[in-house]
Amino acid sequence: MTSACPACDAAPIAGAIATQEGMQFSLPTVHCAACIGKIERGLASVIGVTAVRVNLSMKRLSVNGPADPDIILKTLSGLGYEAYPLDLEALTKARDDKGKALLTRLAVAGFAMMNVMLLSVAVWSGATNATRDLFHLISAMIALPVVAYAGQPFFHNALSALRVGRLNMDVPISLAILLAAGMSLFETLNGGAHAYFDAALSLTFFLLIGRYMDHRTRSAARSAAKELTALEVHTADVERAGSVQTVKVADLRIGDTIRVPTGARVPVDGRLLDTEALTDRAILTGESAAVTLHAGDAVQAGEVNLSSPFRVTALAVGEDSSLRQMAALVETAENARNSYTALADRAAQIYAPAVHLLALIAFTGWFVTTGDIRHSLNIAIAVLIITCPCALGLAVPAVSTAAVGRLFFFGFLVKHATALERLADVDHVVFDKTGTLTMPAITLPHSLSNTELSVLKSLAVASHHPMSKALVAALEDVEMAHVDDIQEIAGHGLRGRVGDTPVRLGHGAWLGADFVGLGVRFADNPPQQIETLDALRPGVREALNGLGLPCEVVTGDADAPARALEQMLGIPVKANARPEDKLRILQHLKENGAHVLMIGDGLNDTAALAAAHASVAPAKALEASRSASDVVVLKDSFADLPVVLKIARATRRLSQQNFAIAALYNFIAVPIALAGFATPLAAALAMSVSSLTVLINAQRMRYVK
């Protein structure tokens, strides 16, 4: 449920979010190129704004210049977009330095490999004696520094594994590269006829391709716990020593009296001191309706003040607040999911010792038989190269990369490294309700003129109530009118004046109407009802039919809308579920052997999304929820949701086929190498062919639908 406040006390935290890169805002509802143009044009006229940039994939807005954050937020709200500021220090978005380094090493290895191959052609063509030795020496001068540089990812990982007394795939890889380069250097310095620098470089090049593809798949994952921290209020107005002071939230103490402005998030857990207040607690509970509070009622960190300013007595601050506890739940769940062991890693635990054993057998057998250490080493190197897990290392990344591209074609963004493997296990689906399966829908009275619709939008923009946001969305193409003296009356609605004509938007009883719900009244004219209901997201029925799995809904919403949805869809719906309740339900399903796919969009879903076996969030979900999920749906419709599971299962199937291809290659090639019929160069060429075969097989993913 996307109900982060768009006007959360921006002015006091302007210093916290202003950096050399400007101010950063989250835009949960931006979804297309047209949105980017609309936002950039709309903010261009704001005083102090020098540059605007919207990142569609991350749903982020960067604004440069000495502009007032409060004006930026109001302008965005007027344009119909929900927005809230982000604390860049808390978010700590890291650059992809590792990816750049891998790509650089890949390019260097490829360039060196091609040059050494050219020199090798001359040797293969019959160059002898001094000419051959010169070409070998030049090859050594090119290959050795490149191997030392480009092979560092493998050497470092292998060394780390050996230090703790275990083996991984990088140990035989590093051994093969170093032995091929070392034996080639020995042959070169002793005037030998054969050197295998091209084999060492081609080995490094193909392995780096697999490593880079794997990194690209993993690099999309970002911590949802950090996103939750970025959502926190960073300053608060507190009554101390007879005056109101603005202090950091970290400096608040239990017992402090805190003032919460209209539209701001509550910074602490506490109790309401004033007579009445209206808050939006959807980010904590998922409840779609605003909540009316009375003096003495509990207020939680993260709730949004929808009424006039009120005061709160702090009962829990800092790490003890609701928002921090939710972040801790998410972080715990993320750590549990990150411990999931990938298929390729499990294969490596068996494969690496077997490779070493084969190479040792080859060396020992040939040395005992011939007594020629040079020939025995060449055969051992050929065995290491021919069994080097290039195809095995590419088996999963190649298919995963193809699957990620295929899912993007259908409108899904994969964000976690092991997401596809876990999605293939899914046998039970749990949905959130509001914002996921349903979206607020507004039916406007046909009798309203264009002028009256413009006035209605101006009133709705001035409020942060969920129904006001839905009304603004319904009036997206309507220009706003000039309305004076707009006031929000807690628990009732909004009133203003157009010239001498009063206008009110709010509850029917407040308007003097005989209907219950939302309405509008112009002057003394009869009130007109604005119908509001929960409309199904497009494609929901198709998704439920296509999934073919047990499905249920767990929502923080009240009983009445939950029962209505249950009758509409014919699946079980559990109401009044808090974030910890959703976690308990998922844990119960897990204990009964279910592999649960959680689909949700709100802050109250974040811990459940992170804890589920796999998770999906809509594009308009809160930033923290999108970060906690494995897959983000980039379009409004859920109709293609079953395709995600089909492609995940196809990914597992093709990965297993690639493992079979790698095993068949080894079954044929290893005896040839052990018999001494394969030189290190021939082994490198055979390894390249097996790697290309795996890459070609992965492209079959393009035909899955």
FENFENRA-V531292 format. One record per residue. NEAR is the number of other ideal C-beta (glycine too) atoms within 10 Angstrom. Layout:
# FENFENRA-V531292
NEAR / NEAR
This chain:
# FENFENRA-V531292
30 / 23 / 29 / 24 / 27 / 24 / 24 / 24 / 25 / 24 / 15 / 20 / 20 / 17 / 9 / 17 / 22 / 18 / 12 / 5 / 11 / 21 / 23 / 20 / 25 / 25 / 24 / 24 / 17 / 24 / 17 / 12 / 10 / 9 / 18 / 18 / 11 / 17 / 24 / 15 / 11 / 17 / 21 / 11 / 8 / 17 / 9 / 12 / 21 / 11 / 12 / 21 / 14 / 22 / 13 / 15 / 9 / 14 / 23 / 18 / 26 / 16 / 26 / 17 / 15 / 11 / 21 / 15 / 21 / 16 / 16 / 24 / 23 / 19 / 18 / 25 / 22 / 15 / 18 / 21 / 24 / 24 / 28 / 22 / 29 / 21 / 17 / 18 / 12 / 16 / 20 / 11 / 12 / 9 / 7 / 12 / 8 / 14 / 14 / 10 / 14 / 21 / 15 / 12 / 21 / 19 / 13 / 18 / 26 / 19 / 14 / 26 / 24 / 13 / 17 / 25 / 15 / 12 / 21 / 20 / 12 / 13 / 19 / 10 / 7 / 8 / 17 / 9 / 9 / 9 / 12 / 19 / 20 / 13 / 21 / 25 / 15 / 15 / 27 / 19 / 12 / 18 / 28 / 17 / 12 / 25 / 24 / 13 / 14 / 25 / 25 / 13 / 21 / 25 / 16 / 12 / 17 / 23 / 12 / 12 / 17 / 14 / 8 / 6 / 6 / 12 / 18 / 18 / 25 / 25 / 21 / 26 / 28 / 22 / 20 / 33 / 26 / 19 / 20 / 32 / 26 / 15 / 22 / 27 / 19 / 13 / 20 / 21 / 12 / 9 / 11 / 16 / 11 / 16 / 30 / 29 / 31 / 27 / 31 / 34 / 31 / 27 / 31 / 29 / 24 / 26 / 29 / 23 / 20 / 25 / 21 / 20 / 23 / 21 / 18 / 18 / 22 / 17 / 14 / 16 / 18 / 18 / 18 / 27 / 24 / 18 / 24 / 29 / 19 / 24 / 28 / 18 / 24 / 20 / 20 / 27 / 19 / 22 / 13 / 11 / 6 / 5 / 7 / 12 / 11 / 13 / 16 / 14 / 20 / 10 / 13 / 20 / 12 / 14 / 10 / 20 / 15 / 25 / 18 / 28 / 17 / 20 / 25 / 22 / 25 / 29 / 28 / 28 / 23 / 26 / 15 / 21 / 16 / 17 / 10 / 15 / 27 / 22 / 25 / 26 / 22 / 28 / 31 / 23 / 23 / 30 / 23 / 24 / 15 / 23 / 16 / 14 / 24 / 10 / 12 / 9 / 13 / 13 / 27 / 21 / 26 / 30 / 28 / 27 / 27 / 23 / 24 / 15 / 14 / 24 / 17 / 27 / 16 / 24 / 17 / 16 / 23 / 14 / 9 / 13 / 25 / 22 / 24 / 19 / 18 / 25 / 25 / 14 / 20 / 28 / 18 / 15 / 23 / 22 / 11 / 11 / 22 / 12 / 7 / 14 / 10 / 17 / 17 / 23 / 13 / 10 / 20 / 20 / 13 / 9 / 23 / 22 / 14 / 13 / 25 / 16 / 10 / 20 / 25 / 12 / 13 / 25 / 19 / 12 / 15 / 21 / 16 / 9 / 11 / 13 / 9 / 12 / 11 / 13 / 14 / 20 / 19 / 26 / 26 / 27 / 30 / 31 / 27 / 27 / 33 / 28 / 27 / 26 / 24 / 27 / 28 / 26 / 28 / 29 / 29 / 31 / 26 / 26 / 28 / 28 / 21 / 23 / 27 / 24 / 12 / 21 / 25 / 12 / 12 / 18 / 16 / 22 / 18 / 27 / 22 / 24 / 22 / 21 / 28 / 28 / 21 / 20 / 28 / 20 / 16 / 21 / 14 / 20 / 24 / 24 / 26 / 30 / 26 / 28 / 28 / 28 / 26 / 25 / 19 / 18 / 14 / 18 / 12 / 18 / 15 / 6 / 9 / 16 / 9 / 9 / 11 / 19 / 20 / 18 / 24 / 28 / 24 / 25 / 26 / 25 / 23 / 21 / 24 / 26 / 23 / 23 / 21 / 24 / 22 / 20 / 24 / 25 / 17 / 21 / 20 / 11 / 8 / 17 / 10 / 18 / 18 / 10 / 22 / 9 / 9 / 16 / 12 / 24 / 15 / 20 / 16 / 16 / 24 / 23 / 20 / 21 / 14 / 20 / 8 / 6 / 13 / 14 / 22 / 22 / 29 / 24 / 17 / 18 / 14 / 17 / 22 / 12 / 17 / 10 / 15 / 10 / 14 / 21 / 24 / 27 / 21 / 19 / 10 / 8 / 12 / 12 / 20 / 19 / 18 / 23 / 13 / 17 / 12 / 18 / 14 / 15 / 19 / 14 / 17 / 20 / 15 / 15 / 23 / 20 / 10 / 17 / 17 / 9 / 15 / 14 / 18 / 16 / 24 / 24 / 31 / 28 / 26 / 13 / 10 / 9 / 20 / 20 / 12 / 15 / 23 / 16 / 8 / 15 / 18 / 10 / 15 / 11 / 23 / 17 / 20 / 15 / 24 / 15 / 24 / 14 / 16 / 27 / 19 / 13 / 18 / 23 / 12 / 11 / 20 / 15 / 8 / 8 / 8 / 19 / 17 / 24 / 28 / 31 / 28 / 33 / 30 / 31 / 32 / 31 / 34 / 36 / 29 / 31 / 32 / 29 / 23 / 31 / 21 / 28 / 30 / 27 / 32 / 26 / 21 / 23 / 31 / 32 / 27 / 30 / 34 / 28 / 26 / 34 / 30 / 29 / 25 / 23 / 27 / 17 / 16 / 15 / 14 / 25 / 19 / 19 / 23 / 17 / 19 / 26 / 22 / 17 / 24 / 25 / 16 / 21 / 28 / 18 / 15 / 24 / 27 / 14 / 16 / 25 / 19 / 12 / 19 / 24 / 14 / 13 / 22 / 21 / 9 / 12 / 22 / 19 / 11 / 16 / 27 / 21 / 11 / 18 / 11 / 23 / 18 / 30 / 21 / 18 / 28 / 26 / 16 / 19 / 25 / 17 / 12 / 24 / 28 / 14 / 17 / 28 / 22 / 11 / 21 / 25 / 12 / 14 / 22 / 12 / 8 / 18 / 11
